[in-house]
Amino acid sequence: MRFCWYTSDNNKSVVNQINMKTSHLAKQTSTELADKSGSEIISPLSLSLDARPFNVEIQQPPGNMPAYHWHGHIEINIPFDDDVEYSFNEHSTLINAGHIGIFWASIPHRLTDKHNCRTMAVFNIPVYQFLSWQLSQNLINHITHGIIIQSKNPRLVSLFEVQRWEQELQLEDPNRHKLVYDEIQLMIKRVSLDGWLLLLEPPKKNNHQLSGSKHAQNYVRTMLDYIANHYNAPLTVQSVANAVGLNTNYAMGLFQSAMQLTIKQYIIMMRINHAKALLSDTNRSVLDISLTTGFSSMSRFYDNFLKYTGVSPNKYRKQIRADDNWSAQGLIPTTQAIKGASTGEKLIMTGEHFNQSEEF
């Protein structure tokens, strides 16, 4: 990822003019914003842990997605009989047939070309559960930094095994569920042992050691849920630490050790990813997007967007819409109703508290 720390004079002029209008619009409540749209305005940060069920699904066949969606899971894809192509914001990525692809589904993504794939397994693993497993530090580091990884070797798991997992998770049997979780964890450990490929550019080197403490993981889970429940309010490291009754520095250390990101990096990354999806798939104004994604001012949004992407929001929108992947198979995302936040299986509709949703 390329970082850019400057704002051009022209952009500063535009930002200053728009900031004069921001104070009034910033007073709009989240309910008023929700009245204007549906699932696409729901922030990846706001997906509570209750909206992140563990599920395994065999898609026969998988379907191309008309627009971006996101959900609070670690997602695993295994296309059994042909390659499939994904778009992660502006990045196009190919997951090869028979290989295991793993990524953080809070990053807006869409399947743009299933090619001739007729059978694909899709796993949705809650982040807190994934982090509680004893997995490779480097593997977790790559995934939490938005890298899509792929197993180096194919055929590490059979279709029969995945079918059994899918069936056993539908049973009312917690012992069977735990067995499925353990077997999926072992599958990921096999990926770690055999090695994996990075399908996007790697993050900066990180020397923090991953904490395996169940006690620490519970604190991190509570912090993630606090952020989800307060994403639309001014979030500070101190407020997150207070929510779990910990010293600020200690809370920061636990979070960074588990997530391989600081609390601030996590919040900003999720907000920027959300903004990128809205710039691509909606015709909302840049000012509206800055408020919807939780930035307190237009200048803060511009500065952070430039820092994390290297381009301005308007330039990003032009670049992404010039890409063939944006209008794959003739589907224009701005005209599609099925897009935005989901449980991994169904869209989450605003104002419905996750009770009503629309299937993909």
C-alpha positions as a Markdown table, in Angstrom:
| # | Residue | x | y | z |
|---|---|---|---|---|
| 1 | Met | 0.0 | 0.0 | 0.0 |
| 2 | Arg | 1.3 | 3.4 | -0.9 |
| 3 | Phe | 1.0 | 6.1 | 1.8 |
| 4 | Cys | 0.7 | 9.8 | 0.9 |
| 5 | Trp | 1.1 | 12.5 | 3.6 |
| 6 | Tyr | 0.2 | 15.6 | 1.7 |
| 7 | Thr | -2.9 | 17.6 | 0.5 |
| 8 | Ser | -2.6 | 19.7 | -2.6 |
| 9 | Asp | -3.4 | 23.4 | -2.4 |
| 10 | Asn | -6.4 | 22.9 | -4.7 |
| 11 | Asn | -7.7 | 20.2 | -2.5 |
| 12 | Lys | -7.2 | 22.3 | 0.6 |
| 13 | Ser | -9.2 | 25.1 | -1.0 |
| 14 | Val | -12.0 | 22.7 | -1.8 |
| 15 | Val | -11.9 | 21.2 | 1.7 |
| 16 | Asn | -12.0 | 24.6 | 3.4 |
| 17 | Gln | -15.1 | 25.6 | 1.4 |
| 18 | Ile | -16.9 | 22.4 | 2.1 |
| 19 | Asn | -16.0 | 22.4 | 5.8 |
| 20 | Met | -18.1 | 25.5 | 6.2 |
| 21 | Lys | -21.1 | 23.4 | 5.2 |
| 22 | Thr | -20.1 | 20.4 | 7.3 |
| 23 | Ser | -21.2 | 21.5 | 10.8 |
| 24 | His | -24.9 | 21.5 | 9.9 |
| 25 | Leu | -24.9 | 18.2 | 8.0 |
| 26 | Ala | -22.8 | 16.6 | 10.8 |
| 27 | Lys | -25.8 | 17.1 | 13.1 |
| 28 | Gln | -27.9 | 14.7 | 11.1 |
| 29 | Thr | -28.6 | 11.5 | 13.1 |
| 30 | Ser | -27.7 | 8.1 | 11.9 |
| 31 | Thr | -31.5 | 7.4 | 11.6 |
| 32 | Glu | -31.9 | 10.4 | 9.2 |
| 33 | Leu | -29.0 | 9.1 | 7.1 |
| 34 | Ala | -30.4 | 5.6 | 7.1 |
| 35 | Asp | -33.7 | 6.8 | 5.7 |
| 36 | Lys | -31.9 | 7.7 | 2.5 |
| 37 | Ser | -30.5 | 4.3 | 1.7 |
| 38 | Gly | -30.1 | 0.7 | 2.7 |
| 39 | Ser | -27.4 | -1.8 | 3.5 |
| 40 | Glu | -24.6 | 0.1 | 1.8 |
| 41 | Ile | -24.6 | 2.9 | 4.5 |
| 42 | Ile | -24.0 | 0.3 | 7.3 |
| 43 | Ser | -20.4 | 0.6 | 8.4 |
| 44 | Pro | -18.1 | -2.5 | 8.6 |
| 45 | Leu | -17.3 | -1.2 | 12.1 |
| 46 | Ser | -20.9 | -1.4 | 13.2 |
| 47 | Leu | -21.5 | -5.1 | 12.6 |
| 48 | Ser | -22.0 | -6.5 | 16.1 |
| 49 | Leu | -20.7 | -9.9 | 17.0 |
| 50 | Asp | -24.3 | -11.2 | 16.9 |
| 51 | Ala | -24.4 | -10.5 | 13.2 |
| 52 | Arg | -21.4 | -12.8 | 12.6 |
| 53 | Pro | -22.6 | -16.4 | 12.6 |
| 54 | Phe | -20.2 | -19.2 | 11.8 |
| 55 | Asn | -21.4 | -20.9 | 8.7 |
| 56 | Val | -20.3 | -23.2 | 5.9 |
| 57 | Glu | -22.0 | -23.3 | 2.5 |
| 58 | Ile | -21.5 | -25.1 | -0.7 |
| 59 | Gln | -22.5 | -23.0 | -3.6 |
| 60 | Gln | -23.5 | -24.9 | -6.8 |
| 61 | Pro | -22.8 | -22.8 | -8.7 |
| 62 | Pro | -21.4 | -19.7 | -7.2 |
| 63 | Gly | -22.9 | -16.4 | -8.6 |
| 64 | Asn | -21.2 | -13.3 | -9.8 |
| 65 | Met | -22.0 | -10.4 | -7.4 |
| 66 | Pro | -23.5 | -7.2 | -8.9 |
| 67 | Ala | -21.9 | -4.9 | -6.3 |
| 68 | Tyr | -19.6 | -4.9 | -3.2 |
| 69 | His | -20.7 | -6.4 | 0.1 |
| 70 | Trp | -19.0 | -6.8 | 3.5 |
| 71 | His | -19.5 | -8.7 | 6.7 |
| 72 | Gly | -17.7 | -9.2 | 10.0 |
| 73 | His | -16.0 | -12.5 | 9.3 |
| 74 | Ile | -12.8 | -14.1 | 8.1 |
| 75 | Glu | -14.0 | -15.7 | 4.8 |
| 76 | Ile | -12.6 | -18.8 | 3.2 |
| 77 | Asn | -13.3 | -19.7 | -0.4 |
| 78 | Ile | -12.5 | -23.0 | -2.1 |
| 79 | Pro | -13.4 | -23.2 | -5.8 |
| 80 | Phe | -13.3 | -26.9 | -6.6 |
| 81 | Asp | -13.4 | -27.0 | -10.4 |
| 82 | Asp | -12.2 | -23.7 | -11.8 |
| 83 | Asp | -10.6 | -20.4 | -10.9 |
| 84 | Val | -12.8 | -17.5 | -9.6 |
| 85 | Glu | -12.0 | -13.8 | -9.8 |
| 86 | Tyr | -12.7 | -11.3 | -7.0 |
| 87 | Ser | -12.5 | -7.5 | -6.8 |
| 88 | Phe | -11.4 | -6.1 | -3.4 |
| 89 | Asn | -12.1 | -2.4 | -3.9 |
| 90 | Glu | -9.7 | -1.5 | -6.7 |
| 91 | His | -7.8 | -4.8 | -6.6 |
| 92 | Ser | -8.6 | -7.8 | -8.9 |
| 93 | Thr | -7.6 | -11.2 | -7.5 |
| 94 | Leu | -7.8 | -14.7 | -8.8 |
| 95 | Ile | -8.3 | -17.7 | -6.5 |
| 96 | Asn | -7.2 | -20.8 | -8.2 |
| 97 | Ala | -9.2 | -24.0 | -8.5 |
| 98 | Gly | -8.7 | -26.4 | -5.7 |
| 99 | His | -6.8 | -23.9 | -3.5 |
| 100 | Ile | -7.9 | -22.3 | -0.3 |
| 101 | Gly | -8.4 | -18.5 | -0.3 |
| 102 | Ile | -8.6 | -16.7 | 3.0 |
| 103 | Phe | -9.5 | -13.0 | 3.5 |
| 104 | Trp | -11.1 | -10.5 | 6.0 |
| 105 | Ala | -14.6 | -10.0 | 4.7 |
| 106 | Ser | -15.0 | -6.6 | 6.4 |
| 107 | Ile | -13.1 | -5.4 | 3.3 |
| 108 | Pro | -15.8 | -4.7 | 0.6 |
| 109 | His | -15.5 | -7.4 | -2.0 |
| 110 | Arg | -17.4 | -8.9 | -4.9 |
| 111 | Leu | -17.1 | -12.0 | -7.0 |
| 112 | Thr | -16.7 | -10.6 | -10.6 |
| 113 | Asp | -16.2 | -13.8 | -12.6 |
| 114 | Lys | -16.9 | -17.3 | -11.6 |
| 115 | His | -15.6 | -18.6 | -14.9 |
| 116 | Asn | -16.7 | -22.2 | -15.3 |
| 117 | Cys | -16.7 | -23.0 | -11.5 |
| 118 | Arg | -19.7 | -25.1 | -10.7 |
| 119 | Thr | -18.9 | -25.9 | -7.0 |
| 120 | Met | -17.4 | -23.6 | -4.4 |
| 121 | Ala | -17.2 | -23.8 | -0.6 |
| 122 | Val | -17.6 | -20.6 | 1.4 |
| 123 | Phe | -16.8 | -20.5 | 5.1 |
| 124 | Asn | -17.6 | -17.5 | 7.3 |
| 125 | Ile | -15.7 | -17.5 | 10.6 |
| 126 | Pro | -16.4 | -14.8 | 13.2 |
| 127 | Val | -13.2 | -12.7 | 13.7 |
| 128 | Tyr | -13.1 | -13.3 | 17.5 |
| 129 | Gln | -13.2 | -17.0 | 17.0 |
| 130 | Phe | -10.5 | -17.0 | 14.3 |
| 131 | Leu | -8.3 | -14.9 | 16.6 |
| 132 | Ser | -8.8 | -17.4 | 19.5 |
| 133 | Trp | -7.3 | -20.2 | 17.4 |
| 134 | Gln | -3.6 | -21.0 | 17.7 |
| 135 | Leu | -2.5 | -20.0 | 14.2 |
| 136 | Ser | 0.6 | -18.6 | 12.5 |
| 137 | Gln | 1.3 | -15.0 | 13.6 |
| 138 | Asn | 2.3 | -14.1 | 10.0 |
| 139 | Leu | -0.9 | -15.6 | 8.6 |
| 140 | Ile | -3.0 | -13.5 | 10.9 |
| 141 | Asn | -0.9 | -10.5 | 10.3 |
| 142 | His | -1.5 | -10.7 | 6.5 |
| 143 | Ile | -5.3 | -11.3 | 6.9 |
| 144 | Thr | -5.9 | -8.4 | 9.3 |
| 145 | His | -4.0 | -6.1 | 7.1 |
| 146 | Gly | -6.3 | -6.8 | 4.2 |
| 147 | Ile | -4.2 | -9.3 | 2.3 |
| 148 | Ile | -5.9 | -12.1 | 0.5 |
| 149 | Ile | -3.9 | -15.3 | 0.9 |
| 150 | Gln | -4.1 | -18.6 | -1.0 |
| 151 | Ser | -2.8 | -22.0 | 0.0 |
| 152 | Lys | 0.4 | -22.9 | -1.9 |
| 153 | Asn | -0.9 | -26.4 | -2.5 |
| 154 | Pro | -4.3 | -27.5 | -3.9 |
| 155 | Arg | -6.6 | -30.2 | -2.6 |
| 156 | Leu | -5.9 | -29.8 | 1.1 |
| 157 | Val | -9.6 | -30.6 | 1.8 |
| 158 | Ser | -12.2 | -32.6 | -0.1 |
| 159 | Leu | -15.7 | -31.7 | -1.1 |
| 160 | Phe | -16.9 | -34.6 | 1.0 |
| 161 | Glu | -15.4 | -33.1 | 4.1 |
| 162 | Val | -16.9 | -29.7 | 3.5 |
| 163 | Gln | -20.4 | -31.3 | 2.8 |
| 164 | Arg | -20.1 | -33.1 | 6.2 |
| 165 | Trp | -19.2 | -29.8 | 7.9 |
| 166 | Glu | -22.1 | -28.0 | 6.3 |
| 167 | Gln | -24.6 | -30.7 | 7.4 |
| 168 | Glu | -23.2 | -31.0 | 10.9 |
| 169 | Leu | -23.5 | -27.3 | 11.6 |
| 170 | Gln | -27.2 | -27.5 | 10.8 |
| 171 | Leu | -27.7 | -30.0 | 13.7 |
| 172 | Glu | -28.6 | -28.9 | 17.2 |
| 173 | Asp | -25.5 | -30.5 | 18.6 |
| 174 | Pro | -22.8 | -28.3 | 20.2 |
| 175 | Asn | -20.4 | -31.2 | 20.3 |
| 176 | Arg | -20.7 | -31.7 | 16.6 |
| 177 | His | -20.3 | -27.9 | 16.1 |
| 178 | Lys | -17.1 | -27.9 | 18.2 |
| 179 | Leu | -15.8 | -30.9 | 16.1 |
| 180 | Val | -16.4 | -28.9 | 12.9 |
| 181 | Tyr | -14.6 | -25.8 | 14.3 |
| 182 | Asp | -11.6 | -27.9 | 15.4 |
| 183 | Glu | -11.4 | -29.6 | 12.0 |
| 184 | Ile | -11.6 | -26.3 | 10.1 |
| 185 | Gln | -8.9 | -24.9 | 12.4 |
| 186 | Leu | -6.7 | -27.9 | 11.5 |
| 187 | Met | -7.3 | -27.2 | 7.8 |
| 188 | Ile | -6.0 | -23.6 | 8.3 |
| 189 | Lys | -3.0 | -25.0 | 10.3 |
| 190 | Arg | -2.3 | -27.2 | 7.3 |
| 191 | Val | -2.2 | -24.1 | 5.1 |
| 192 | Ser | 0.2 | -22.6 | 7.6 |
| 193 | Leu | 2.4 | -25.7 | 7.5 |
| 194 | Asp | 2.4 | -26.1 | 3.7 |
| 195 | Gly | 2.8 | -22.4 | 3.1 |
| 196 | Trp | 0.6 | -19.7 | 1.4 |
| 197 | Leu | 0.9 | -17.2 | -1.4 |
| 198 | Leu | 0.0 | -13.4 | -1.0 |
| 199 | Leu | -2.5 | -12.4 | -3.6 |
| 200 | Leu | -2.1 | -8.7 | -2.8 |
| 201 | Glu | 0.9 | -6.6 | -1.7 |
| 202 | Pro | 2.2 | -7.4 | 1.8 |
| 203 | Pro | 1.9 | -5.1 | 4.8 |
| 204 | Lys | 4.7 | -3.4 | 6.5 |
| 205 | Lys | 6.8 | -5.7 | 8.7 |
| 206 | Asn | 5.4 | -6.2 | 12.1 |
| 207 | Asn | 7.4 | -7.5 | 15.0 |
| 208 | His | 4.6 | -7.8 | 17.6 |
| 209 | Gln | 4.0 | -11.2 | 19.1 |
| 210 | Leu | 0.5 | -12.7 | 18.9 |
| 211 | Ser | -1.2 | -13.3 | 22.3 |
| 212 | Gly | -2.7 | -16.7 | 22.7 |
| 213 | Ser | -4.3 | -16.0 | 26.1 |
| 214 | Lys | -8.1 | -16.7 | 26.2 |
| 215 | His | -8.3 | -13.9 | 28.8 |
| 216 | Ala | -6.8 | -11.4 | 26.4 |
| 217 | Gln | -9.0 | -12.6 | 23.5 |
| 218 | Asn | -12.1 | -11.9 | 25.6 |
| 219 | Tyr | -10.9 | -8.4 | 26.2 |
| 220 | Val | -10.4 | -7.9 | 22.5 |
| 221 | Arg | -13.8 | -9.3 | 21.7 |
| 222 | Thr | -15.4 | -6.8 | 24.1 |
| 223 | Met | -13.4 | -4.0 | 22.5 |
| 224 | Leu | -14.6 | -5.0 | 19.0 |
| 225 | Asp | -18.2 | -5.1 | 20.2 |
| 226 | Tyr | -17.8 | -1.7 | 21.9 |
| 227 | Ile | -16.5 | -0.2 | 18.7 |
| 228 | Ala | -19.4 | -1.8 | 16.8 |
| 229 | Asn | -21.9 | -0.3 | 19.2 |
| 230 | His | -20.4 | 3.2 | 19.2 |
| 231 | Tyr | -18.9 | 3.5 | 15.7 |
| 232 | Asn | -21.0 | 6.6 | 14.9 |
| 233 | Ala | -19.8 | 8.4 | 18.0 |
| 234 | Pro | -16.3 | 10.0 | 18.5 |
| 235 | Leu | -14.2 | 7.0 | 19.3 |
| 236 | Thr | -10.9 | 7.3 | 21.3 |
| 237 | Val | -8.5 | 4.7 | 22.5 |
| 238 | Gln | -9.3 | 5.8 | 26.1 |
| 239 | Ser | -13.1 | 5.3 | 25.6 |
| 240 | Val | -12.4 | 1.8 | 24.2 |
| 241 | Ala | -10.1 | 1.0 | 27.1 |
| 242 | Asn | -12.6 | 2.3 | 29.7 |
| 243 | Ala | -15.3 | 0.0 | 28.2 |
| 244 | Val | -13.2 | -3.0 | 29.3 |
| 245 | Gly | -11.9 | -1.4 | 32.5 |
| 246 | Leu | -8.3 | -1.5 | 31.5 |
| 247 | Asn | -5.4 | 0.9 | 31.5 |
| 248 | Thr | -5.2 | 2.7 | 28.1 |
| 249 | Asn | -1.7 | 1.4 | 27.2 |
| 250 | Tyr | -2.5 | -2.1 | 28.4 |
| 251 | Ala | -5.7 | -2.2 | 26.3 |
| 252 | Met | -3.8 | -0.9 | 23.3 |
| 253 | Gly | -1.2 | -3.6 | 23.7 |
| 254 | Leu | -3.7 | -6.4 | 23.9 |
| 255 | Phe | -5.6 | -5.2 | 20.9 |
| 256 | Gln | -2.5 | -4.7 | 18.8 |
| 257 | Ser | -1.1 | -8.1 | 19.8 |
| 258 | Ala | -4.3 | -9.9 | 18.7 |
| 259 | Met | -5.3 | -7.9 | 15.7 |
| 260 | Gln | -1.8 | -6.9 | 14.5 |
| 261 | Leu | -3.3 | -3.4 | 14.1 |
| 262 | Thr | -3.6 | -0.5 | 16.6 |
| 263 | Ile | -7.2 | 0.5 | 17.6 |
| 264 | Lys | -6.8 | 3.7 | 15.6 |
| 265 | Gln | -5.5 | 1.9 | 12.5 |
| 266 | Tyr | -8.4 | -0.6 | 12.7 |
| 267 | Ile | -11.1 | 2.1 | 12.9 |
| 268 | Ile | -9.6 | 4.2 | 10.1 |
| 269 | Met | -9.0 | 1.2 | 7.9 |
| 270 | Met | -12.6 | 0.1 | 8.2 |
| 271 | Arg | -13.9 | 3.6 | 7.5 |
| 272 | Ile | -11.6 | 4.0 | 4.5 |
| 273 | Asn | -12.7 | 0.6 | 3.1 |
| 274 | His | -16.3 | 1.6 | 3.6 |
| 275 | Ala | -15.7 | 4.9 | 1.8 |
| 276 | Lys | -14.1 | 3.2 | -1.1 |
| 277 | Ala | -17.2 | 1.0 | -1.6 |
| 278 | Leu | -19.5 | 3.9 | -1.4 |
| 279 | Leu | -17.4 | 5.9 | -4.0 |
| 280 | Ser | -17.5 | 2.9 | -6.3 |
| 281 | Asp | -21.0 | 1.7 | -6.0 |
| 282 | Thr | -23.1 | 4.8 | -5.2 |
| 283 | Asn | -23.5 | 8.3 | -6.5 |
| 284 | Arg | -23.4 | 9.8 | -3.1 |
| 285 | Ser | -21.5 | 13.1 | -2.8 |
| 286 | Val | -18.0 | 13.0 | -1.2 |
| 287 | Leu | -19.3 | 15.1 | 1.7 |
| 288 | Asp | -22.1 | 12.7 | 2.3 |
| 289 | Ile | -19.7 | 9.7 | 2.2 |
| 290 | Ser | -17.3 | 11.4 | 4.7 |
| 291 | Leu | -20.2 | 11.8 | 7.2 |
| 292 | Thr | -21.7 | 8.3 | 6.6 |
| 293 | Thr | -18.3 | 6.6 | 7.2 |
| 294 | Gly | -17.8 | 8.4 | 10.5 |
| 295 | Phe | -15.3 | 11.2 | 9.8 |
| 296 | Ser | -15.8 | 14.3 | 11.9 |
| 297 | Ser | -14.8 | 16.7 | 9.1 |
| 298 | Met | -14.2 | 16.8 | 5.4 |
| 299 | Ser | -10.6 | 17.7 | 5.9 |
| 300 | Arg | -10.0 | 14.7 | 8.1 |
| 301 | Phe | -11.6 | 12.5 | 5.5 |
| 302 | Tyr | -9.5 | 13.9 | 2.7 |
| 303 | Asp | -6.3 | 13.6 | 4.7 |
| 304 | Asn | -6.9 | 10.0 | 5.7 |
| 305 | Phe | -8.1 | 9.0 | 2.3 |
| 306 | Leu | -5.0 | 10.4 | 0.7 |
| 307 | Lys | -2.8 | 8.8 | 3.3 |
| 308 | Tyr | -4.2 | 5.3 | 2.8 |
| 309 | Thr | -4.8 | 5.3 | -0.9 |
| 310 | Gly | -2.5 | 7.9 | -2.4 |
| 311 | Val | -5.3 | 9.6 | -4.3 |
| 312 | Ser | -8.2 | 12.0 | -3.6 |
| 313 | Pro | -11.8 | 10.5 | -3.2 |
| 314 | Asn | -12.9 | 12.0 | -6.5 |
| 315 | Lys | -9.9 | 10.7 | -8.3 |
| 316 | Tyr | -10.4 | 7.3 | -6.8 |
| 317 | Arg | -14.1 | 7.3 | -8.0 |
| 318 | Lys | -13.0 | 8.1 | -11.5 |
| 319 | Gln | -10.2 | 5.4 | -11.5 |
| 320 | Ile | -12.4 | 2.6 | -10.1 |
| 321 | Arg | -15.2 | 3.3 | -12.6 |
| 322 | Ala | -12.9 | 3.3 | -15.5 |
| 323 | Asp | -11.9 | -0.3 | -14.6 |
| 324 | Asp | -13.6 | -3.1 | -16.4 |
| 325 | Asn | -14.2 | -5.0 | -13.2 |
| 326 | Trp | -16.6 | -2.2 | -12.0 |
| 327 | Ser | -19.1 | -3.0 | -14.7 |
| 328 | Ala | -18.4 | -6.8 | -14.9 |
| 329 | Gln | -20.9 | -8.7 | -17.0 |
| 330 | Gly | -22.7 | -5.4 | -17.8 |
| 331 | Leu | -23.8 | -4.9 | -14.2 |
| 332 | Ile | -23.5 | -1.3 | -13.1 |
| 333 | Pro | -23.1 | -1.3 | -9.2 |
| 334 | Thr | -24.9 | 2.0 | -8.7 |
| 335 | Thr | -28.1 | 0.6 | -10.2 |
| 336 | Gln | -28.0 | -2.6 | -8.1 |
| 337 | Ala | -30.1 | -3.1 | -4.9 |
| 338 | Ile | -28.1 | -6.0 | -3.5 |
| 339 | Lys | -25.0 | -4.5 | -2.0 |
| 340 | Gly | -23.7 | -3.4 | 1.4 |
| 341 | Ala | -23.5 | -4.9 | 4.9 |
| 342 | Ser | -24.5 | -8.5 | 5.4 |
| 343 | Thr | -24.4 | -11.4 | 7.8 |
| 344 | Gly | -22.4 | -13.3 | 5.2 |
| 345 | Glu | -25.6 | -14.9 | 3.8 |
| 346 | Lys | -28.1 | -12.1 | 3.8 |
| 347 | Leu | -28.1 | -8.3 | 3.5 |
| 348 | Ile | -28.7 | -6.3 | 6.7 |
| 349 | Met | -31.3 | -3.7 | 6.2 |
| 350 | Thr | -31.1 | -0.4 | 8.1 |
| 351 | Gly | -33.6 | 0.1 | 10.9 |
| 352 | Glu | -34.5 | -3.6 | 11.1 |
| 353 | His | -32.0 | -4.7 | 13.8 |
| 354 | Phe | -30.9 | -7.6 | 11.7 |
| 355 | Asn | -34.4 | -9.2 | 11.8 |
| 356 | Gln | -35.3 | -8.7 | 8.1 |
| 357 | Ser | -32.8 | -9.2 | 5.3 |
| 358 | Glu | -32.5 | -9.9 | 1.7 |
| 359 | Glu | -30.8 | -13.0 | 0.4 |
| 360 | Phe | -28.0 | -12.8 | -2.1 |
